[in-house]
């Protein structure tokens, strides 16, 4: 049995999340944003545990897994890839591999578990125009990758790119982008509350309500009410 066959067998042996719960959580109903995806029913802690056992997968093996139609198999591949990026000296190669396989980073959990830890980490201190292109993409997932990748910048006190990408996404129509942008703005506010307040004051009348609500979540009740008026 190959390593990939072992992984797939292990994942199926650990399935314990009902199809109905998956449908509700990942919006896989007809017409929903996750309708393209399939799930085995395995929790993230279990996936991470299995991934830890297979951190020595080659890029060829990761490529085989990341192209799977099942979300958990793609997630496991991405977790291994993130671990490889953190622990090895082939970061350029892993970054390029990630970009080449971006089409498979196609659900919110896959984006949020990987993009800031590969794209964000790689671009800190480097040229970042890739994020502008992703933010303007027709792909929902690429637009989410653009904003969530800035999380690594925020963690390292580099805040301007979260503002730049949020400005581009102010007119976005998708709720998943509103939530992600508001989330990143909230994280930015933990580092520089005045910067967040200035951005919100300049844009509160045009930004999506969900984005605004996420961004002000950590404010006191009086300040939240003031922004929501």
N, C-alpha and C positions, 0 to 999 in steps of 0.2 A: 504493500500500500504506500503510495507517495505521501509526502507531507501534506499536500493540498487535500488529498482524499482523507487523511487523518483529521485535518482541521474541520472539514465538512461533516465528517462523522461525529466528531466531538460536539460541534455546534448543535446538531440535530438531537443528540442525546441529552442536551441541557435545555431544550425548549420547554418553557413553562408559562409563556405569556399568550393569552387567548387571542385568536384572530380578531375578535370584536374589540378588545382593548387596543390592539395594534391599529385597527382601522380608525378608532377614535383619536388616538394619540398622534398618529402620523398622517391622518387625513387621506386615506387611501381609497375613499369612495369614488364613484364615477364623477368626474368633473373636478375633484379635489386636486390640490397641488401635488399630493403624493400618490396619485392614482397609478403612476408608472411603476411604483416600487412593489417589491415582494418581501415578506418577512418570514423568518423561521420561528421567531418567538423567544429570543434569548436576551437576557438582561445585559446591560453594559458592563457591570462588574465581572460577569462570567466571561464576556468577550475579551476583556482586558486580561483576565487570568490566563485564558487560552493563548492570547497573543504573546504573553510573556514567555510561554513555553516554546514559541516559534520565532524568536527574535533573530534567528540565524537564517531566515528565508533569504534566498537570492532575489535580486530584482526581477528575474524571469519568473520566479515563483509568485512574487507579489503581483506581477502583471497578470498572471493567470487568475489570481484571486480577486483582484480589484475590478476585473471585468465581469464579475458574477452578477446575475440578475437579483441576487438576494442582498438586502441591505446589510445584514450582519456580517456577511463575508467581505463586503467592500469595507465596512467599518474596521474589521480586524486587520485587513491589509493596510489601511491607513494608520492604524495604531502602531503596527510594526514599522511602517515607514517613518513615522514620527520618532519612534525609539531609535531607529537607525540614524536619523538625522542628528539626534542629540548625542549619540554615543560614538559616531565614527567620523573619519576625516574625509569622507566622500560627499560633503554637503552640496557642492555644486552639482554633482551627478544626481543626487536624490532630489534636489530642487527641480532640476530639469525633468526628471522622471515624473514628478508630481504635476508639473505643468502639462506634460504630454498626456497625462491621464486625467486631466481636469474634468473631462466629460463624465467621468464616473463618480465625481464628488457632487452628487446630484440629489441630495436631500439635506435638510437643515442640520441633522445630527452629524452627518459626514463633514459638512462644512465646519461646524463649530468645534469638532474634535481635532481638526487638522490644520486649517489654513493659517491661523496665526502662529502655529508652531513650526511651520515650514516656510510659507511665503512671508509672513510677517517677520519671522526671525531672520530669514535670509536677506530681506531688503532693509533691515535696520542698518543705517549707515551707508546704504547703497541708493542708486537711482531708482525711483519708485513710479515711473510713468505707467508701468504695467497696471497699477491699481486704478488709474484713470480710465484705461481701456476697459477693465473689468467692470467698473462702476457704470459705464455707458453701454454695456453688453445687453443684448436682447434676452440673454439667459438669466432667469431669476437667481440661479445658484451662483453664477459668476458675480452678479451684483452683490449678493450676500457675502461672497468670499472677499470682495473688495473692502467692505466695511469691517468685517470681523477680523481680517488680517491686521487691521490697525490696533487690535487689542495688544499685540506684542509691543508696538510702539508706545502705547499708553503705559504698559508695565515698566517701560524704560524711560518714562518722562519725556517722550517725544509726542507732542499732542497735535501738531498742526495738520497732520494728514487725516486724522479723524474728522477734523473740521472740514477739510477739503472734500472728502468723500461724502460726508453728511450733506454738504451744500449741493452736490450733484444729485443726491438721492431725495432731496426735499419734495420733488414732484413725482416720485415713484408711486405707482398705483397698488403695489402688492403689500399686504399686511405683514408678510415675513420680512420685508425690507424695513417697514416702519418699526417693527419690533427690534430688529438687529441694530438699526441706526440709533434708536432711543437707548438701547442697552449700552452701546459703545459710548454714547454721549454721557450716560450716567457714570460709566467707568472713568471717563475723562474728568468728570466733575469731582471725583474722589481725589484727583491730583491737583486740579485747579478749578475751584468752584466759580471764581470770577469769570474765567474764560467761558465756562458753560453758561453762566447767567447772561453774559454779553451775547453769546450766540442765540440763546433762547429769546432774549428781548428783541433781537433783530429779525427773528424768523418765526415767532410764535403764531403770527396771524396766517402764515402760509404753510407751516409744516403740518403733516398729518397728525391728527389727534392722538393716535396710538403712539407715534414717535415721541410726542411731547409728554405723554403720561409716563412712558418708560423713562425718559430723560430726567424727570423731576421726582422720581420715586423716593429718593433719599432726602428730599427737602422736607422741612417742617410743614405742618398742615397749612399754616397761614401763607407761606410762600407758594405752596402747590396751588392753593385756591386763587392766589393772585395771578399765576400764569394761566390758569384754566378759565379765567373770566373772559 
